[in-house]
Amino acid sequence: MNFEWAFFYGFIQGISEFLPISSSGHLALIPFFGELKDPGVIFDLLMHLGTAIAVLLYFHKEVRRLIHESFLLFVYKDFKKTMFVQNFLIATFFSFLLILGLKKVAFLYGRSPLLIGFNFIFFGILMYISDKKKGKNIDLTQQQDWKKSVLIGLSQSLAIFPGVSRSGITLTSSRFLGMSRLQASRFSFLLSLPVIIGSIIFKIPDILDGSATSVEPHIIVTGVGVSFFVGFLTIHYFLKLISRIGLGYFSLYRCLVGVLLVYLSLR
């Protein structure tokens, strides 16, 4: 892999991690459209590291609040002033719980281009339906709602399958549960942090010995840097526009990509 491909991978990761169109689905598909071997799951995870850093910096106030509320919750047992971190931890726990049950299936079958195509279509249609629901003033950073947190966390775990889209499925479930587009988007982006960081920590032994990827370190650094920069800009403009444009255009795009992939897989 050269710098040009690393830049391209980083760009695709940065823009598609936060748009509800499946970053892992796009990254897994690139080799099918060019003379390039799939760099593997580890390289995919490291591209996610760049976008995780973008979330940390963009939502630095919310991250500091999560840390502060964690201190209040676990040290002082304060359940009244820690609603944000309670919702966050509940969603994260149930997300990891189901991921553990699905990871073997995802590893064996998840990177099939045919399955990715069907995921693009099916979850794109679901997202379109959910966005027709009128949003209410439900803010999980301000009010406790265990049921919604559990359901959003469980839905996020489905993103272990490329083509589902982590942001897409959490936005879809949040919209079905009555959240506004903006509140759903902010909570969705923050929920990406523990999943991405946890996945990277789990793979640290493979990353350190280099057994799971053949990509040179300086190429990886290029991809991570690009994914961070593009990801930061994508968060900023997506949050500015989502309330006005809605999710319909993203649903249409997902369905078109899905149909193309199914066609290419079956021809």
C-alpha positions as CSV (number, residue, x, y, z in Angstrom):
1,M,0.0,0.0,0.0
2,N,1.3,3.5,-0.9
3,F,0.6,6.9,0.5
4,E,-2.1,7.6,-2.1
5,W,-4.1,4.6,-1.0
6,A,-3.6,5.4,2.7
7,F,-4.9,8.9,2.1
8,F,-7.9,7.5,0.3
9,Y,-8.6,5.0,3.1
10,G,-8.3,7.7,5.7
11,F,-10.6,10.1,3.8
12,I,-13.2,7.4,3.4
13,Q,-13.0,6.5,7.0
14,G,-13.2,10.1,8.2
15,I,-16.2,11.0,6.2
16,S,-18.1,7.7,6.5
17,E,-17.7,7.1,10.2
18,F,-20.0,10.0,11.1
19,L,-22.2,9.9,8.1
20,P,-24.8,7.1,8.4
21,I,-23.4,5.2,5.4
22,S,-21.0,2.6,7.0
23,S,-17.3,3.3,7.1
24,S,-16.3,-0.3,7.6
25,G,-18.6,-1.3,4.6
26,H,-16.8,1.2,2.4
27,L,-13.3,0.3,3.6
28,A,-14.0,-3.4,3.1
29,L,-15.2,-2.7,-0.5
30,I,-12.3,-0.7,-1.8
31,P,-10.2,-3.8,-2.7
32,F,-13.1,-5.1,-4.9
33,F,-12.7,-2.0,-7.1
34,G,-9.0,-1.8,-7.4
35,E,-5.8,-3.8,-7.5
36,L,-5.3,-3.7,-3.7
37,K,-5.4,-6.5,-1.1
38,D,-7.7,-6.1,1.8
39,P,-5.3,-4.6,4.5
40,G,-7.3,-6.4,7.2
41,V,-9.3,-5.7,10.3
42,I,-6.4,-4.2,12.2
43,F,-5.8,-1.5,9.6
44,D,-9.5,-0.9,9.6
45,L,-9.4,-0.5,13.4
46,L,-6.5,1.9,13.3
47,M,-8.3,4.1,10.8
48,H,-11.1,4.3,13.4
49,L,-8.5,5.5,15.9
50,G,-8.2,8.8,13.9
51,T,-12.0,9.3,14.1
52,A,-12.0,8.5,17.8
53,I,-9.5,11.3,18.4
54,A,-11.7,13.6,16.4
55,V,-14.6,12.8,18.7
56,L,-12.5,13.3,21.8
57,L,-11.5,16.8,20.6
58,Y,-14.8,17.9,19.2
59,F,-16.8,16.8,22.2
60,H,-14.1,17.7,24.8
61,K,-16.7,19.4,27.0
62,E,-19.0,16.3,27.0
63,V,-16.0,14.0,27.6
64,R,-14.9,16.1,30.6
65,R,-18.5,16.0,31.9
66,L,-18.5,12.2,31.6
67,I,-15.3,12.0,33.6
68,H,-16.6,14.3,36.3
69,E,-19.9,12.4,36.5
70,S,-18.1,9.1,36.7
71,F,-16.2,10.5,39.7
72,L,-19.5,11.6,41.4
73,L,-21.2,8.3,40.6
74,F,-18.5,5.8,41.7
75,V,-17.0,7.8,44.6
76,Y,-19.9,9.7,46.1
77,K,-22.7,7.4,44.8
78,D,-24.6,10.4,43.4
79,F,-27.3,9.1,41.1
80,K,-29.1,12.4,40.7
81,K,-26.4,14.4,39.0
82,T,-25.0,11.6,36.9
83,M,-27.8,10.8,34.4
84,F,-25.5,11.4,31.4
85,V,-22.8,8.9,32.5
86,Q,-25.4,6.4,33.6
87,N,-27.1,6.4,30.2
88,F,-23.7,6.3,28.5
89,L,-22.4,3.3,30.6
90,I,-25.7,1.4,30.2
91,A,-25.6,1.8,26.4
92,T,-21.9,0.9,26.3
93,F,-22.3,-2.2,28.5
94,F,-25.1,-3.7,26.4
95,S,-23.3,-2.9,23.2
96,F,-20.2,-4.8,24.3
97,L,-22.3,-7.6,25.6
98,L,-23.9,-8.3,22.3
99,I,-20.7,-7.7,20.3
100,L,-19.1,-10.5,22.2
101,G,-21.9,-12.8,21.1
102,L,-21.7,-11.7,17.5
103,K,-18.0,-11.3,16.8
104,K,-17.4,-14.9,15.6
105,V,-20.3,-14.7,13.1
106,A,-19.1,-11.3,11.9
107,F,-15.5,-12.6,11.5
108,L,-16.6,-15.6,9.4
109,Y,-19.3,-14.0,7.3
110,G,-19.3,-10.2,7.8
111,R,-16.9,-9.2,5.1
112,S,-18.8,-10.9,2.3
113,P,-19.6,-8.3,-0.4
114,L,-23.0,-9.8,-0.9
115,L,-23.9,-9.5,2.8
116,I,-22.5,-6.0,2.9
117,G,-24.8,-5.1,0.0
118,F,-27.9,-6.5,1.7
119,N,-26.9,-4.6,4.9
120,F,-26.7,-1.4,3.0
121,I,-30.2,-1.8,1.6
122,F,-32.0,-3.2,4.6
123,F,-30.7,-0.8,7.2
124,G,-31.0,2.1,4.7
125,I,-34.7,1.4,4.4
126,L,-35.0,1.2,8.2
127,M,-33.3,4.5,8.6
128,Y,-35.6,6.2,6.2
129,I,-38.7,4.9,8.0
130,S,-37.3,6.0,11.4
131,D,-36.6,9.5,10.2
132,K,-40.3,10.0,9.4
133,K,-41.0,9.9,13.1
134,K,-41.4,13.3,14.7
135,G,-38.6,13.9,17.2
136,K,-39.3,14.9,20.8
137,N,-37.1,16.9,23.2
138,I,-35.4,13.7,24.6
139,D,-31.8,14.4,25.7
140,L,-30.0,11.4,27.2
141,T,-27.2,13.8,28.4
142,Q,-29.8,15.4,30.8
143,Q,-32.4,12.8,31.7
144,Q,-32.3,9.2,32.8
145,D,-33.8,6.6,30.5
146,W,-32.5,3.1,31.0
147,K,-34.8,1.5,28.4
148,K,-33.7,3.8,25.6
149,S,-30.0,3.4,26.6
150,V,-30.3,-0.4,26.6
151,L,-32.0,-0.4,23.2
152,I,-29.5,2.0,21.6
153,G,-26.6,0.1,23.0
154,L,-27.9,-3.2,21.7
155,S,-28.5,-1.7,18.3
156,Q,-25.0,-0.3,18.1
157,S,-23.5,-3.8,18.4
158,L,-25.0,-4.7,15.0
159,A,-22.5,-2.4,13.4
160,I,-19.9,-5.2,13.9
161,F,-21.2,-6.2,10.5
162,P,-19.9,-4.0,7.6
163,G,-22.6,-2.2,5.8
164,V,-24.8,-1.7,8.9
165,S,-23.2,1.6,9.9
166,R,-22.6,2.3,13.6
167,S,-23.8,5.9,13.4
168,G,-26.6,4.8,11.1
169,I,-28.0,2.1,13.3
170,T,-27.8,4.2,16.5
171,L,-29.5,7.1,14.7
172,T,-32.1,4.8,13.4
173,S,-32.9,3.3,16.9
174,S,-32.7,6.7,18.5
175,R,-35.2,8.2,16.0
176,F,-37.6,5.2,16.4
177,L,-37.4,5.9,20.2
178,G,-38.5,9.5,19.6
179,M,-35.2,11.5,19.8
180,S,-34.6,14.5,17.6
181,R,-32.1,14.3,14.8
182,L,-29.6,16.5,16.6
183,Q,-29.8,14.9,20.0
184,A,-29.6,11.4,18.4
185,S,-26.5,12.4,16.4
186,R,-24.6,13.9,19.4
187,F,-25.3,10.8,21.6
188,S,-24.4,8.5,18.7
189,F,-21.0,10.1,18.1
190,L,-20.1,10.0,21.8
191,L,-21.1,6.3,21.9
192,S,-18.5,5.5,19.3
193,L,-15.6,6.2,21.7
194,P,-15.8,3.1,24.0
195,V,-16.5,0.8,21.1
196,I,-13.6,2.0,19.0
197,I,-11.1,2.3,21.8
198,G,-12.2,-1.0,23.3
199,S,-11.7,-2.8,20.0
200,I,-8.3,-1.3,19.6
201,I,-7.2,-2.3,23.1
202,F,-8.4,-5.9,22.5
203,K,-6.2,-6.0,19.4
204,I,-3.1,-4.4,20.9
205,P,-1.0,-7.7,21.0
206,D,-1.6,-8.2,17.2
207,I,-0.9,-4.5,16.5
208,L,2.4,-4.6,18.4
209,D,3.8,-7.7,16.7
210,G,2.5,-6.7,13.3
211,S,1.1,-10.2,12.6
212,A,-2.3,-8.9,11.6
213,T,-1.4,-6.3,9.1
214,S,1.3,-6.0,6.4
215,V,1.0,-2.2,6.1
216,E,4.1,-0.1,7.0
217,P,3.8,2.1,10.1
218,H,4.4,5.4,8.2
219,I,1.5,4.5,5.9
220,I,-0.7,3.8,8.8
221,V,0.2,7.1,10.4
222,T,-0.8,8.8,7.2
223,G,-4.2,7.1,7.1
224,V,-4.9,7.8,10.8
225,G,-4.0,11.5,10.4
226,V,-6.3,11.9,7.4
227,S,-9.2,10.1,9.1
228,F,-8.8,12.4,12.1
229,F,-8.8,15.7,10.0
230,V,-11.7,14.7,7.7
231,G,-13.6,13.2,10.6
232,F,-13.4,16.4,12.7
233,L,-14.8,18.4,9.8
234,T,-17.5,15.9,9.1
235,I,-18.8,16.0,12.7
236,H,-18.9,19.8,12.6
237,Y,-20.9,20.1,9.3
238,F,-23.1,17.1,9.9
239,L,-24.3,18.5,13.2
240,K,-25.0,21.9,11.6
241,L,-27.0,20.4,8.7
242,I,-28.8,17.2,10.0
243,S,-31.8,19.0,11.5
244,R,-32.6,20.5,8.1
245,I,-31.6,17.8,5.6
246,G,-32.7,14.7,7.5
247,L,-31.6,11.2,6.8
248,G,-33.5,10.6,3.5
249,Y,-30.6,11.3,1.2
250,F,-28.3,9.0,3.2
251,S,-30.9,6.3,3.0
252,L,-31.1,6.6,-0.8
253,Y,-27.4,6.5,-1.1
254,R,-27.2,3.4,1.0
255,C,-29.8,1.6,-1.1
256,L,-28.0,2.6,-4.4
257,V,-24.7,1.3,-3.1
258,G,-26.3,-1.8,-1.8
259,V,-28.0,-2.6,-5.1
260,L,-24.7,-2.1,-6.9
261,L,-22.9,-4.4,-4.6
262,V,-25.5,-7.1,-4.8
263,Y,-25.3,-6.9,-8.6
264,L,-21.5,-7.1,-8.7
265,S,-21.5,-10.0,-6.3
266,L,-24.0,-12.1,-8.3
267,R,-22.9,-11.4,-11.8
